């Protein structure tokens, strides 16, 4: 050890040989793995034993300057190097990151800077990303509350919201996967997740595949986010994904199927169809304004930023929701910060002081204020239930006879995965001007769209929209789509069956084109080719009988698809978790298991378990197509 200490002291002059002896002894007392490595998650605790004054982010920044010999594991020499970097920073008076960051961003106000962190890449000094510290803190608080007591990760909570710990805890995909299931229950079959305190890099990649592909399946934009980005804890990407997942969960409650009383928010002359075209955040603003009007207040809100900065609208909303607990007294306070604090004290009285602080209200942070209002809606809707008089037959018809809902959902998610702009929320409304469809055509068939002839300046008059949708129909016909009797006006009018027919053929073309590009001969792949491939792979993975087509009733049990997955990667399916598939519940459990395993292997899957149980041929084709694509890469 003496020779090692002398060598390390020579390498790190800031440390004396006796310092290094102490560090080595302390390191060896830690809970090391078989290769004498310390899990990265435990580094901070180990450093605190020898450097009690250190902060989490200080240690984290020091670690970022080191190239670890093993992913997520710190060996003895690397531990010593971390301490050396920390002490060298003390000796030089700090790294000066704050001033450099301000200069980089052109920030002159200390107050403006204090709540955001600018992150520079160690590899590319000209690259920097900014994260909002208020958002990081509140999203971390949300995770701590949502996942407290979880049997798999509860021991890792609470995460310190005042540090960058969130990004390290999210590296293995478990917290993100659990958060997805909290926001959108049953999205992930958690039986497929790799658990434990020491996961291998491969297991971490599998978990991150599940998280990314499941996030995509609930409508999050994951363009340019890969499993390695999560494993490396890339802060701006992780924080952006966390917000999308939280937002999906909050806005999922703003749904007329769950809350028919939202029918109360229709304005004079507005049809239910028009109301349902509104995205959830706009319905949330409508709810806010409904209560402001009921309170006799003269103002209205059109955003979650400038319209709420002075806390007046919030104060009136709270007093209207729970007048016995929330008064309008804050309106008499002139200081905006103090008024916001008094307003939040009102919110606290009804258990709703979450997501925002006086500062984020006054600054008008749109994400945190949207979360605050959504939480108020979830806990205090205060809308009168509909009377059971039959007067709302239009609503009943929507609630119980929406036969296109699942297909429309899957196709909208698929279009969004192509990174179309704008984001598709309501399929039949958002494609009516043809621009999204033309973007999809141009992605699948590059160069097929002459954008000089496309009307792109929104809003478009109806005849301009039809010009675009006619162009989409012409492109479909040019690529041998079956579009008999379909005109551009049908798409602009949002005729459900015809919109679904066009988008389905686009999606199918995308799948078949991808498979053709991956095949050795480059020839077009047919449906029967896909069936034959599935039968061959299933034979090697289990005992399933071959299927004849994607409408084969045998698919309902889910067992055939599990055999395909096991054939792709032997052992990926745990036979003890596979049910006989005789009852509806058994079949659904198998279907959920198959979908989550497919995502674990890296497949992008948009169908739901019900699509498998009900044997929806189109959706099952997309499932097999996605499996073929990753199998051939």
Number of C-alpha atoms within 10 A of each C-alpha: 10 11 9 14 20 16 13 20 20 13 12 18 11 15 20 14 19 13 15 24 19 12 21 18 12 15 24 14 9 16 13 16 12 7 8 15 20 23 20 16 18 14 20 18 14 19 22 14 13 15 14 11 9 15 13 18 14 14 18 18 14 16 21 12 13 15 10 14 10 11 13 20 20 25 21 16 14 18 20 23 20 22 23 21 20 20 16 17 15 11 10 9 9 12 11 10 13 14 11 13 18 16 11 13 13 9 13 11 9 9 9 10 16 12 15 15 16 18 17 17 12 12 8 8 9 9 10 15 14 14 17 16 17 21 22 24 19 19 21 24 18 17 23 18 12 14 19 15 14 12 8 14 18 13 10 16 15 17 18 14 20 16 17 21 17 23 21 20 19 22 25 29 26 23 23 26 26 23 21 25 20 17 21 18 12 12 22 25 20 18 13 22 22 19 17 10 11 15 15 14 15 10 17 23 24 22 29 30 27 32 31 27 25 26 25 21 22 20 22 22 21 18 12 7 14 15 21 15 15 26 23 16 20 19 21 17 18 22 21 16 21 23 18 20 25 20 19 19 20 22 21 15 17 20 14 14 14 11 14 17 17 22 18 13 19 17 12 6 6 10 11 15 12 10 16 16 16 15 14 19 18 14 20 20 18 20 23 23 20 18 22 24 15 10 14 10 14 8 12 17 16 13 15 21 20 15 16 23 22 21 25 20 21 26 25 24 25 23 22 20 20 16 12 9 13 24 17 18 14 24 20 9 12 10 11 19 20 16 22 28 17 22 26 25 16 24 22 14 12 18 11 17 17 19 22 23 18 19 17 21 27 20 16 21 20 16 17 24 22 22 22 21 24 26 19 22 20 15 12 14 17 15 18 11 12 15 9 7 7 10 10 13 10 12 17 13 10 14 13 9 10 9 10 11 11 16 20 20 20 21 21 22 24 23 21 23 18 15 17 17 12 11 17 22 19 15 24 21 19 20 24 24 28 26 24 24 24 24 21 24 22 16 16 18 15 10 10 15 18 10 13 7 10 17 18 15 7 10 10 12 10 14 12 18 26 23 18 27 27 20 22 25 23 16 18 18 13 10 15 11 16 13 15 7 7 16 17 22 20 18 29 24 18 18 15 16 12 18 21 19 14 19 21 19 18 20 19 17 18 19 21 21 17 19 23 17 15 17 14 8 8 12 13 13 16 12 15 12 11 19 18 16 14 24 22 14 19 25 17 17 23 18 11 18 13 17 17 13 17 20 17 13 15 19 24 25 26 27 25 25 28 27 27 27 28 23 21 20 15 14 11 18 20 13 12 6 12 18 17 12 19 10 11 13 13 16 25 23 20 26 28 21 25 28 29 25 26 26 25 26 21 23 24 26 25 27 23 20 22 16 19 27 23 16 20 19 16 17 23 22 20 20 22 23 25 22 22 21 20 16 15 11 8
